Amino acid sequence: MKHKAIAASLALLLAPLTACGGSARAGDGSTVTVTVGYQSKTINTVTAGTLLRSLGYFEKQLNSLGDGKTYKVDWQDYATGAPITAQMTAGKIDIGSMGDFPLLINAARGKQLGRPTHLVSVTGYNLRGGLNTIVTAPDSKLASLADLEGKKVSTSIGSAADGTLVRALQRAGIDPDQGIEKLNQQPAVGASALSAGSTDALSQFVAWPGLLAYQGKAKALYDGAQLNLPTFHGVTAREDFAKERPAVLEAFLKAQAEATDYLDEHPVAAAEKVAQATGLPAEVVYLYNGAHGISTFDPAIKPQLVSALKEDVSVLKSAKLTGDVDVDAFVDDQYVKKALGADYAKRLATAPPASASEVWPKGASKTRAFSTPAELLAYVAEHKSGIRAAYVPDATTGTLWFADKALWVSDGKELLPFVTPATAQAYVGEHEGARVVPYAAALEQAS
C-alpha cells in the first residue's frame, strides 16, 4: 500500500500537464507573459496568490517597470503543490507557491530534471506547526493519536500535512508506514472520504481542517502545533526565469509585500476578498488569516524556517520521495532583499502577534479582541444573535479555533479552550478539580 501511494504521488508530480499555458515568454518581442502557479484554497499562500491576484498589485508593479514591454500575468490555480512543480520543471510556470515539504520536492525535482528552482520568499507560517491538523468525523470515538493505530488515514503524500502526520505518529510510538493504512488523496477527496466513512481520519493543511470543523463535518484530533516545529508556505521561482527577468521577479516580491501589508492592515476585508474568490466561508479564512490567526504572513525568509526545512528533508527521504536536498543552495533571498530594501531587516525581526480571543460581530468591518477567553464568552452570551464568528486560542499551543468547536475546561473561575480532546484531558489530569464542560455550560458560567 505504501509503495503504491508513493508511486502515485510521484506519477502526479512528474506527469505532463499539457493543458496549461507556457512560461514567461516574449510573443511579438514587446509582450511578455508571466505564469504564476498558486493554490487558491491553500489560504496561507494568499499574499502570493488569491489575495494578490484580486488586488492586482503584481500587474501594477509590472506596468511600472517602464522597460517598453507589455506584461500579462497567467494565473494558474491548483489544489496542491505537486502539479505546480511538474509545470515548473517543464518550463511552463515561472513562479509558484507551496508548502514546506512540496518546496523540498520542488528543489529536488528541479535539480534532477535540469530546471533548478529557488525559494525566494515566504508567505504564511506558524512557528509551532499549527497550519496542519488531523481531524476525525464528528461522531468518531477516536480521542487521541494512539487510537489511530490500525486505522485508515487520508492525507496527501509529500505534503506538509503528511509531514505532520508522520512526525505525530512517530511521537505517539506508531510506525507511520506500518501502523496505519495511509490513503494518498487530494484534500477534497479525503474530505469526502471522511464524510462517507471510508477513512477514519484526515490529515490536511489549511483551510480544510477549519472548513470541515466550521461545517460540522469534522472535529480536531491532533493540533499540529503540538509538535512545536515551524511549518510554512513559500514562493519558489525557476532559476533561469529569475536570471533572465530579475526585475519581474522583484516586481512580484514587491507586490507580495504590498499584499501582506494590506492583509495586516485590513484583515476582515482581506478575508472577505479571499472568500469571494475561493468560495470558502470568510469566517474560515479569518480563522487562519486574521489579526491573530493561525498563520502569520511575512515575505522574509526567517532563519528558523530554513532550519525547519532542513529537518524536513529526513522525513521525505524516509518516504523515498527525495534524496538529499541542499537547502542552503535552494534558498535564495537576494531578490526579496533587493525588492524590499531597508524594510527587509525589519520584517526579518518581526515576531508573530500574541494570541488573543476575537469576536466578529455581524455586519462589522472589524473584529473585537478580548484579553481572556472567559471575557469573550461573556460577550457572546450577551450578544448571541449578533455574532458572526468567535475565535479562541488553545490554552497550551495558542492555535486559534472556533469557540463553539473548542473543548472547554472549567478550572475554578477559569474557562480554558483547547483544540483537541487529548490536550484538554491532559490539562484536566494535571489540575485537580478541573473538568471538561459543554460549550453551553461554559457560556453560562461566563455570563
N, C-alpha and C positions, 0 to 999 in steps of 0.2 A: 504493500500500500504506500509506504514512504517513498520508494523509488518511483512508483508511478506518478505520485503527486509532484515530485521534484522534476521528473521528465516533462510533465505537463506544463509546469511553471517555466522551464527553460524553453520549451517549444513556443509558448506565448511570447516570451521575451525576444526570441530571435526570428519569429515569423515575419515575413514582409507584409506590410500593410499598404497595399498598392493604391487604395482608395484615397489616401491622404495626399496633401499637396507637397510642394518642394520646399527647399531651404531658401535662405536669403539669396536672392538672385537678381541680376540686372536683366530686365526684359529688353527694352529698346536702348539700354545704356543710361537712361535717365530715371527709370523706375526700379525701385528695389523693394522686394517683398521679404519681410522678416517673419519667420514662422515660429510661433510660441506654443509649446505644449503645456497644458495645465490641467488641473483636476478640480472642476467647479465645485464638487460636493465635498472635497477634502478641504474644509474651510479654514484650516490654519495655513493654507497657501494663498489666501485671497489677495494679499498685497502684491503677489506676483502673478495673479490670475484673475479670479472673478471680480473682485473689487477694483483692481487696477484696470481691467477691461471696461467696466461700467463707468469709471471716472474719465477714461480717455486720456490719462496722463502720459502714457507711452507715446501715443500718436502726437501729442502736443510737443513732447521733447524732441521727437524725430523731425517735426516740422520746423523746429527752431535751430536745427543744425546748420542751416544756411550753406550747404555744400552743393547746391544745384540739383540735388536728387529729389525725386518724389517717392515717398515711402508709404508702403501699405503693410499692415500687420494681419497675418493669417493666424487667428486664434483657433487652436485645435484642442478639444475637450476630451479627456479620458477618465476612466474610473480609477485607474491605478497608475503607478509609475512605470510598470513593465513595458507597455506599448510605447510610452514616450521614449524610453531608452532604445527600443527597437527602431524607432523612427530617427532618432539622433544618430545611431550607428550606421544608418542607411543614408545619412546626409540630408534628411528631409525635415528635421526640426533643428532650429538653431539654439533656442533657449527653452529649458524645461524646468518644472518644479516637481519635487517628490520628497518622500520621507527618507530618514537616515539610512535604513537598510537598502531601499532601492537606489539611493545615491551610491552606495558602495558597489552594487551590481552595475550601475551605470559606469562607474570608474573602471571596473574590471572588464566589461564588455567593450568599452571604448578602446582600451589598450589592446585587448585581444584582437579586435577587428580593424585596427589601424585607424580608428576615429577617436582619438583621445578627447576626453571631456574634463571639465574642472568645476569644482564647487566655487561659485563666485559670490554668493550671499546666502543669508539665512532668512526664512520667512517666520513661521511661528515655532515657538519652542516651549518646553516645560522642563525645568531643571530637575524635577523629581521623576518624570516619566508619565505624568497624568494624561497625556494625549491618547493613550491606548487603554482600553477597558475590556474585560471579559464579562459577558452578560449571559444570563440564562432566561428561560421562559418565565413569565410572571408567576405561574403556579408550580415551578420547579422545586423539588425537595433538596436540591444541591445547595449547600450552605458555605462551602469553603473549597479551596483548590484541591484539597485531599479527596474530595468527593468526585473529582473528575477522572480519577484512575479507572481505566477500562471504558470510559465514555467516549462518545463521538464529539469532536470539537471542530467547528468550522473556522478557518482563517484563510488569509491569502499568503501562501508560502513565499518567503522572501520579502514580505512587507514588515514595517515597523511593528505592527500588531502581532505578527508571527514571532518576532524577536522577543516581545514582552511575554507571550505565551511560553516560549521555550525557557526563558530565564525564570519565570514564575514557577513553572513545573519543576525545574531543577532545584529551586529553593525549597519546594514542598517535598522533595525526595522522590519525585516521579520522573521516570525516564521519558523525555519529550518525544522520543521516537517509538518506543515500545509500550509505554504506559497508557497511551490514549490512541484512539483512532482518529487521525487528523484528516480532515476533509479540505482539500485545496479548492477554495471557491472565491469568486468575486464577492465583494461586500453585499451587493443586492441579493445575490443568490443565497449567501449564507443567512441573511436576514429572513428570507422566505423559508429556508430550511428550518430555522429556529421556530418560526410561527407554525410550520407544518408538523413539527415534532420529529423531523428526520435528523436533527442534530441536537445534542444535549446542551451545547454552549457555543458561543460565538466570541472570538477574539478579533476586534477590529479597531481601526483608527477613527479619528473624527470624520464626520459627525455621527456615524452610525450608532454607537452606544447611546449617546444622548438622545438621538432621534427616536430610537426604539423605546427607551425609557419614557420619554415625553408622550409617546403614542400609547403607552400602556402595554407594549408588546414584549417588554423585557425588563429585567431588573439586574442591577450590578452584582457580580460575584467577586470580582477582583479589580481593584483600582491600581492601574499601572504605576501610580506614584508610590505605592508600597515598595517598589524596587529601589527608589531613591537614586535613579540613574537618569541623566538627561536624555530626552528624546526631542527630535526637531525635524522640520522640513526645510529644504533649501533650494536654491536655484543653481542649476548646472548649465554650462554652455559648452558647445563644441570648441575645441582648441583652434581649429582652422578658421572658424567663424570669428572668434574673438580677435585673432591676429589680423584677419582681413578687414574687419569692421569694428575696431575698438571703440570708436565714437558711438556706434549704435548700441553696443553693449553698455557703455557708460550711460547712455540716454535711458536705457531700460532700468538701470540701477538707480538713477536719479528719480525716475518715475515711481519705482518701488518705494523709495524713501518718502516720496510725497504721499503715496497711498497709505503708508504706515502712519504718517503724521495725521492724515485725515481720519483713519480708524481710531487713533488715540484721542483725537480732539472731538470726534463725533461718533462715539461707539454705537449709539442707538440708531442713528441714521445709516451708519455703515452696515449694521445688522439687517436693517430693512432693505438696503440695496442688494446685499448678498442673497437675502431671502427671495427677493423678486426675481433675481437672475437664476436661482437654482431650484426654486420650488420648495426649499426647506422652510420650516417654520422659523420666523425671526427669533422666537423665544429660544430655539435650539442653537441658532447661530450665536446669539448673545451669550449663551452658556460657555461657549469656547472663546469667543472673540470680544467679549465685553470688557468693561473697565477693569474688572477683577476676574476675568475669565480664565479658563484652564490654560489657554495659550497666550504667551507674550510675543509680541511682534517687534522685530528689530533686524535690519539687514546686516548688522555687524557680525562677523564670524568670531564668536567668543571662544577663547581657549578651552573652556570646559566642554563645549560642544565638539570641538575637534578631538579632545581626549576621549569623549564618549564614542565617537565614530571609530576610533582605533580599537576600543574594546568590543565594538560590534563585529569586527572582522572575524573573530574566532567563532561566533555563532553561525555566521554564514559559511565559514569553512567546514564546520562540523556537519552542516546540512548539505555539503558538497555543491553549494550554489556559486561559490567563488574559491579561488586560491588566495594567495597573499595579495593584499591591496596596499600600495604605498600611499597612505593617507596624506602625508606631508606633500607629496608630489601632486596629489589630486586637488588639494586646497590651494586656491589662487585668489588672494584678496587684493591684488594690485588694482583691479578695475573698480571695485567698490570703494577702495580708499581714495582713488582719484575722483570718482564720481561725487563722493560726499565731502572731500576735502577735510578741513579742520573739524567738521562735525563728526567725523568717524570716531575719533578718540573718545568723544563724549558719549556716543552711542555704545561703544565697546564697554564703557564703565557703568552703563545704566543697569540697574538691577530690576527684576520684576516687581510690580506693585504688591504691597501687602494684601493678603486675602481679606475679604470683607463680605458681609451679608448684604444683599441688594434686593430691592423690590422694584418691579417695573409696573407702575400704575397704568391702568387702561387710559389710552389717549395721551399719555405723556411722552414728551420728546427726550426726557432724561429719566434715569433711574434714581432711586433714593437708597443711600447706603446707611447701614447700622453698625454700631460698634460690636454688638453681640448677636448671635442667632436668636436669643430669647427676646431681644428688643424687636427683631424682625417679626417673630411670631406674634408678639403683642400687637404690632401694627396690622399684620394680616388678619388677626382675629377681629379687629375693629373695622376693617375695610374689605371684607370677604368678596363683595360683589364688584369691587373696584380694582382687583389685582389681575394684571395680565400674566405675570410670572414672578416667582420668588426664588432666590438662589442663596445657598448657604455653603460655607467651606467645611470640608471634612475636618473634624476636630484633631485628627492626627496627621493627615497628609496635606491639608489645605486645598484639596481638589474641590472645585465648585460643583454643586449638584442642585437639582431642583428640590426645593424644601419639602414638597409633598411626596417626593420619591425617596428621600433620605431615610435612614434608620435613626430614630431619635432615642436618646438615653436621658433619663431623668436621674440626676445625681444631686439630691438635696434640692437647693433652689436653682441649680444649673440645669440647662437644657442643651445637650450637645448633639450635633448631627454627624452622621457617618455615611459614607457611600455604600459600604458593604456590610453584610451581617457579621462576617468574621471579625472585622475591626471593631464593630460595636460590641460584640461579645467579649473580645479581648479587653476592652475598657471595663466592661461590667465585672469581668473576672478579677480585675486588679483594684476595684473600688467598691468596698463594702456598702451595701445599700443602694447602689446604682442599679437601674433596671431599664430594659428596652420598653418603650411605650409607643402606642399608635400615634400617628400624626395628629389626629383629632384630640387626643389626650394632651399632647404637647401644646397645641393651640389653647386648650382650656387652661392648662397650668400657667401659660404665659399671660393670659388675659386678666 
